[in-house]
Amino acid sequence: MVQAAIFGCAGPQLGADEAAFFRDFDPYGFILFKRNVDTPEQVRSLVDALRLTVGRDAPVLIDQEGGRVQRLGPPHWRRYPAADVFVRLNTIDPEAAEAALRLSAALMAADLVELGIDVDCLPLLDVRQAGAHDVIGDRAFGGDPATVARLAKIQVEALALVGVTGVLKHLPGHGRSMVDSHAELPRVDADRDTLEAVDFAPFKALADVVPYGMTGHLLFPAYDPDRPSTQSPVVINEVIRGSIGFDGLLMTDDLSMEALGGSIESRAAASLKAGCDMVLHCNGRMDEMVAIAGEVGALIGPAAARAARADAERMRARAAATPPSKDAAYRLETLLAGLGTV
C-alpha cells in the first residue's frame, strides 16, 4: 500500500539502495532539489526512475518559486523573478502585474512539464511583515492579505493550465517569523484576532482552490504554547482544517528542518498524530528515511481520500494542459522591462 510520505533522493541519479528502498516502502511521492538537477535529459531520467520504483504515476514535487528559491536555473532553464517583483509592478500597473505573473507561472510550469514534474510547491501565501526574518521576504506577494490572495490565485491557476498542480504554503502563515525555521523554531506572538484577519486570510481565500497544502514549522502561543504548528492538533484541527477550511492533502514542511526537535522518527510520528496526512523529508539521507519508514503507515481513511482527490486533480491538470504561447517569454520580458527584475 502507498505510504504517507514524500521523500527526496541523494543525487542526480537514483542509487540501487534508494531504488530498492522505494520499491519496498512505496512512498506517496518524491521531491527534487538542486543536488538532483544537472541537465534536462538527466532530470527526465531521474523522474522516470523514481516513478518506476513504485510502479505508478506518483507525484514529483519541486520548489520552483523564482527568485532565490529556484531549483532549476541557468544554463538549462530560465531565471524567473521573485514574487516581490510582481508586487512592485502591481503598485504601478495591476493589469500588467497580473499578465506578467500569468506568463511567468506558465513558463515555469512548461519547464516542469517537459521534465515530468507535476507538482510545484507554490503558491506561497505568507503575508510579509516589516521587521520579520527574510526567510520569507521577497518570496511573498507583499503585506496586504487581499493582494497576496489575488496574486497567488492567478499564479496557481496559471500553473494548472499548463499541467502543474500547486501546494498552499506555509500553513497557517510564516510571514511573522523572526528566525529561519530551517535553523530554529520561530515564535509568533500575534493574537488570534490579528492572525485571523491577516495571516490566515489568504489561505482561507484559496482553501478550496488547491488540493495540496504544506505546514510551516512555527509556534503559535495564541493557539498552542507548547507544540509547533506541524505537530499541534489544535493548530491543525482548529485553524487549518477549521478556521481556514482547508480539506486538501496536508503535508509537513521538511522534517529535517531544525525548527522541529527530537529524533527524525519522533518528528514524523508527532506530525501524523497531530493530523498531518503526509510527512515530507527532503535531504535524501537513507538512514533518516529508513527511520521515518518505521513510523509512517499506509495512507488510509480521510488521508487516503484527500490523496485520491489530489491525484485526480493532478491528472486532470495534466490531461488538459495547454502550453504557453511561443511569444510568452518575450511578452514577460516586455512587461517587466525597466524594473531590473530577473
C-alpha positions as CSV (number, residue, x, y, z in Angstrom):
1,M,0.0,0.0,0.0
2,V,1.0,3.6,-0.6
3,Q,2.7,5.1,2.4
4,A,2.1,8.5,3.9
5,A,5.5,10.0,3.0
6,I,7.2,12.1,0.3
7,F,10.9,11.5,0.0
8,G,13.9,13.1,-1.7
9,C,17.0,11.3,-3.0
10,A,20.7,11.9,-2.6
11,G,21.9,12.9,-6.1
12,P,21.3,13.3,-9.8
13,Q,21.0,9.5,-10.4
14,L,18.9,7.1,-8.3
15,G,21.2,4.7,-6.4
16,A,20.5,1.0,-6.2
17,D,19.9,1.2,-2.4
18,E,17.4,4.0,-2.9
19,A,15.6,2.2,-5.7
20,A,15.3,-0.9,-3.5
21,F,14.1,1.1,-0.5
22,F,11.4,3.0,-2.5
23,R,10.2,-0.3,-4.1
24,D,9.8,-1.8,-0.7
25,F,8.4,1.2,1.1
26,D,6.2,2.7,-1.7
27,P,6.1,6.4,-0.7
28,Y,3.3,8.5,-2.0
29,G,5.6,10.8,-3.9
30,F,9.1,12.4,-4.4
31,I,10.7,15.8,-4.2
32,L,13.7,17.2,-6.2
33,F,16.3,19.7,-5.1
34,K,19.3,21.4,-6.8
35,R,21.5,18.4,-5.9
36,N,19.2,16.3,-8.1
37,V,19.5,18.6,-11.1
38,D,22.1,18.7,-13.9
39,T,20.6,18.6,-17.4
40,P,17.1,18.2,-18.8
41,E,17.8,14.7,-20.0
42,Q,19.2,13.7,-16.6
43,V,16.2,15.1,-14.7
44,R,13.8,13.4,-17.0
45,S,15.6,10.1,-16.5
46,L,15.6,10.6,-12.7
47,V,11.9,11.4,-12.6
48,D,11.2,8.3,-14.7
49,A,13.4,6.1,-12.5
50,L,11.6,7.4,-9.3
51,R,8.2,6.5,-10.7
52,L,9.4,3.2,-11.9
53,T,10.3,2.2,-8.4
54,V,6.7,2.5,-7.1
55,G,5.1,1.3,-10.4
56,R,2.7,4.2,-10.7
57,D,2.5,7.8,-11.8
58,A,3.5,9.2,-8.4
59,P,3.6,13.0,-7.9
60,V,7.0,14.5,-8.3
61,L,7.4,17.8,-6.5
62,I,9.9,20.7,-6.7
63,D,10.3,24.2,-5.1
64,Q,10.4,26.3,-8.2
65,E,9.2,29.7,-7.0
66,G,11.5,32.1,-8.9
67,G,14.0,34.5,-7.3
68,R,16.2,32.9,-4.7
69,V,14.2,29.7,-4.4
70,Q,14.6,28.1,-7.8
71,R,15.9,24.5,-8.1
72,L,16.0,24.7,-11.9
73,G,18.1,27.6,-13.3
74,P,20.7,28.6,-15.9
75,P,22.2,27.5,-18.1
76,H,19.4,25.0,-19.0
77,W,16.4,26.8,-17.6
78,R,15.3,30.4,-17.5
79,R,15.7,32.5,-14.4
80,Y,12.4,33.7,-13.0
81,P,11.5,36.7,-10.9
82,A,10.7,36.6,-7.2
83,A,7.1,37.3,-6.1
84,D,8.1,40.7,-4.9
85,V,8.7,41.8,-8.5
86,F,5.0,41.3,-9.2
87,V,4.1,43.2,-6.1
88,R,6.2,46.2,-7.2
89,L,4.7,46.0,-10.7
90,N,1.2,45.8,-9.1
91,T,1.7,49.2,-7.4
92,I,2.4,50.7,-10.9
93,D,0.1,48.8,-13.2
94,P,-2.1,46.0,-11.7
95,E,-3.2,44.6,-15.0
96,A,0.4,44.4,-16.2
97,A,1.4,42.6,-13.0
98,E,-1.4,40.1,-13.4
99,A,-0.4,39.4,-17.0
100,A,3.3,39.1,-16.2
101,L,2.5,36.7,-13.3
102,R,0.4,34.5,-15.6
103,L,3.2,34.4,-18.1
104,S,5.9,33.7,-15.6
105,A,3.9,30.9,-14.0
106,A,3.0,29.4,-17.3
107,L,6.6,29.3,-18.5
108,M,7.8,27.8,-15.2
109,A,5.1,25.1,-15.5
110,A,6.2,24.4,-19.1
111,D,9.7,23.8,-17.8
112,L,8.4,21.3,-15.3
113,V,6.1,19.5,-17.6
114,E,8.9,18.9,-20.0
115,L,10.8,17.1,-17.2
116,G,7.8,15.1,-16.0
117,I,7.5,17.1,-12.7
118,D,3.8,17.8,-12.0
119,V,3.7,19.5,-8.6
120,D,5.2,22.9,-7.8
121,C,5.4,24.0,-4.1
122,L,3.6,27.2,-4.9
123,P,1.8,29.5,-4.1
124,L,3.4,31.0,-1.1
125,L,0.6,32.7,0.9
126,D,2.6,34.1,3.7
127,V,1.8,37.7,4.4
128,R,5.1,39.7,4.6
129,Q,5.6,41.7,7.9
130,A,8.0,44.5,8.4
131,G,11.0,43.5,10.6
132,A,10.5,39.8,10.1
133,H,13.3,37.4,9.1
134,D,14.0,37.4,5.4
135,V,13.5,33.6,5.1
136,I,10.2,34.7,3.5
137,G,11.0,38.3,2.4
138,D,10.8,38.8,-1.3
139,R,9.3,35.3,-1.8
140,A,5.9,36.7,-0.5
141,F,3.3,38.6,-2.5
142,G,3.6,41.5,-0.1
143,G,2.0,42.6,3.1
144,D,-1.7,43.0,2.2
145,P,-3.7,39.8,2.6
146,A,-6.1,40.6,-0.2
147,T,-3.2,41.2,-2.7
148,V,-1.5,38.1,-1.5
149,A,-4.6,36.0,-2.2
150,R,-5.3,37.6,-5.6
151,L,-1.8,37.2,-7.0
152,A,-1.4,33.7,-5.5
153,K,-4.6,32.6,-7.1
154,I,-3.5,33.9,-10.5
155,Q,-0.2,32.1,-10.1
156,V,-1.5,28.7,-9.2
157,E,-4.3,28.8,-11.8
158,A,-1.7,29.6,-14.5
159,L,0.4,26.7,-13.3
160,A,-2.6,24.4,-13.6
161,L,-3.5,25.5,-17.1
162,V,-0.1,24.2,-18.3
163,G,-0.4,20.9,-16.3
164,V,1.2,21.6,-12.9
165,T,-0.6,21.4,-9.6
166,G,0.2,23.7,-6.7
167,V,0.7,23.5,-3.0
168,L,-0.5,26.1,-0.5
169,K,2.3,27.0,1.9
170,H,3.2,27.6,4.7
171,L,0.0,26.9,6.6
172,P,-1.2,28.7,8.6
173,G,1.3,31.5,7.9
174,H,5.0,32.1,8.1
175,G,5.2,35.9,7.4
176,R,5.8,36.9,11.1
177,S,8.8,34.6,11.6
178,M,11.7,36.4,13.3
179,V,14.0,33.5,12.8
180,D,14.7,31.0,10.0
181,S,12.7,27.8,10.7
182,H,15.5,25.8,8.8
183,A,17.7,26.6,11.9
184,E,15.3,27.2,14.8
185,L,11.7,27.3,15.9
186,P,10.0,30.7,15.2
187,R,7.6,32.0,17.8
188,V,4.6,34.1,16.5
189,D,3.2,36.2,19.3
190,A,0.3,37.8,17.5
191,D,-3.1,37.4,19.0
192,R,-5.9,35.4,17.5
193,D,-7.8,38.3,16.0
194,T,-4.7,39.6,14.2
195,L,-3.8,36.2,12.9
196,E,-7.3,35.5,11.7
197,A,-7.6,38.9,9.9
198,V,-4.1,39.0,8.4
199,D,-2.0,35.8,8.3
200,F,-4.8,33.2,7.8
201,A,-6.9,35.3,5.4
202,P,-5.1,34.4,2.1
203,F,-5.1,30.7,3.0
204,K,-8.9,30.9,3.7
205,A,-9.4,32.6,0.3
206,L,-7.6,29.7,-1.6
207,A,-8.6,26.8,0.7
208,D,-10.8,25.2,-2.0
209,V,-8.6,26.1,-5.0
210,V,-5.5,23.9,-4.4
211,P,-5.6,20.2,-3.4
212,Y,-2.3,20.2,-1.6
213,G,-1.1,22.1,1.5
214,M,2.1,22.3,3.4
215,T,2.6,23.3,7.0
216,G,5.1,25.7,8.4
217,H,7.1,24.9,11.5
218,L,6.2,27.7,13.8
219,L,4.9,28.1,17.4
220,F,1.6,30.0,17.8
221,P,1.2,30.5,21.5
222,A,-2.3,32.0,21.0
223,Y,-3.4,28.5,20.0
224,D,-0.8,26.1,21.4
225,P,2.1,27.4,23.6
226,D,3.9,24.0,23.6
227,R,3.9,22.4,20.1
228,P,5.0,23.7,16.6
229,S,2.1,24.0,14.2
230,T,3.1,20.9,12.3
231,Q,2.8,18.9,15.4
232,S,-0.1,20.7,17.1
233,P,-3.6,19.1,16.9
234,V,-5.0,22.5,17.9
235,V,-3.4,24.4,15.0
236,I,-4.2,21.6,12.5
237,N,-7.8,21.0,13.5
238,E,-8.9,24.3,14.8
239,V,-7.0,26.6,12.5
240,I,-6.0,24.8,9.3
241,R,-9.0,22.5,9.0
242,G,-11.4,24.7,10.9
243,S,-11.0,28.5,10.6
244,I,-9.1,28.3,7.3
245,G,-11.2,25.5,6.0
246,F,-8.5,23.6,4.1
247,D,-9.6,20.0,3.5
248,G,-6.9,19.0,1.0
249,L,-3.9,16.8,1.5
250,L,-1.8,18.3,4.3
251,M,1.9,17.6,4.2
252,T,4.5,18.7,6.6
253,D,7.3,21.0,5.7
254,D,10.6,19.2,5.6
255,L,11.0,17.1,8.7
256,S,14.8,17.6,8.7
257,M,14.5,21.4,9.4
258,E,15.8,22.3,12.9
259,A,12.6,24.0,14.0
260,L,11.5,20.6,15.0
261,G,13.2,18.9,17.9
262,G,13.7,15.2,18.7
263,S,14.7,12.3,16.5
264,I,13.6,12.3,12.9
265,E,11.3,9.4,13.5
266,S,9.7,11.1,16.5
267,R,9.1,14.2,14.3
268,A,7.3,12.0,11.8
269,A,5.2,10.3,14.4
270,A,4.2,13.5,16.2
271,S,3.2,15.2,12.9
272,L,1.0,12.4,11.8
273,K,-0.6,12.0,15.2
274,A,-1.4,15.7,15.2
275,G,-3.3,15.5,12.0
276,C,-1.0,15.9,9.1
277,D,-1.8,13.5,6.3
278,M,1.7,13.1,5.0
279,V,5.3,13.7,6.0
280,L,7.8,15.4,3.8
281,H,11.5,14.5,4.1
282,C,13.9,16.3,1.7
283,N,17.6,15.7,2.4
284,G,17.8,12.3,0.8
285,R,19.6,10.7,3.8
286,M,18.9,7.0,3.7
287,D,19.3,6.4,7.4
288,E,16.7,9.1,8.2
289,M,14.3,7.7,5.5
290,V,14.6,4.2,7.0
291,A,13.9,5.6,10.4
292,I,10.9,7.5,9.2
293,A,9.6,4.4,7.4
294,G,9.4,2.7,10.7
295,E,6.9,5.3,12.0
296,V,4.8,6.0,8.9
297,G,1.9,3.8,7.9
298,A,-0.2,3.4,4.8
299,L,-2.4,6.2,3.5
300,I,-5.9,5.2,4.9
301,G,-9.1,6.9,5.9
302,P,-9.5,10.6,5.3
303,A,-5.9,11.0,4.3
304,A,-6.3,8.4,1.5
305,A,-9.5,10.2,0.3
306,R,-7.6,13.5,0.2
307,A,-4.8,11.9,-1.7
308,A,-7.2,10.4,-4.2
309,R,-8.8,13.8,-4.7
310,A,-5.4,15.5,-5.1
311,D,-4.3,12.8,-7.6
312,A,-7.5,13.2,-9.6
313,E,-7.0,17.0,-9.8
314,R,-3.3,16.5,-10.7
315,M,-4.2,14.1,-13.5
316,R,-6.9,16.4,-14.8
317,A,-4.5,19.3,-15.0
318,R,-2.0,17.2,-16.9
319,A,-4.6,15.9,-19.3
320,A,-6.0,19.4,-20.1
321,A,-2.6,21.1,-20.2
322,T,-2.1,23.9,-22.7
323,P,1.4,25.1,-23.3
324,P,2.2,28.8,-23.2
325,S,2.3,30.8,-26.4
326,K,5.5,30.9,-28.3
327,D,6.0,34.6,-27.6
328,A,5.3,34.2,-23.8
329,A,8.9,34.8,-22.8
330,Y,9.2,37.9,-24.9
331,R,5.9,39.3,-23.6
332,L,7.1,38.6,-20.0
333,E,10.3,40.5,-20.6
334,T,8.4,43.4,-22.1
335,L,6.1,43.7,-19.2
336,L,9.0,43.6,-16.7
337,A,11.3,45.9,-18.7
338,G,12.7,48.7,-16.5
339,L,12.1,47.0,-13.2
340,G,15.5,45.3,-13.1
341,T,13.7,42.1,-12.1
342,V,15.0,38.8,-13.4
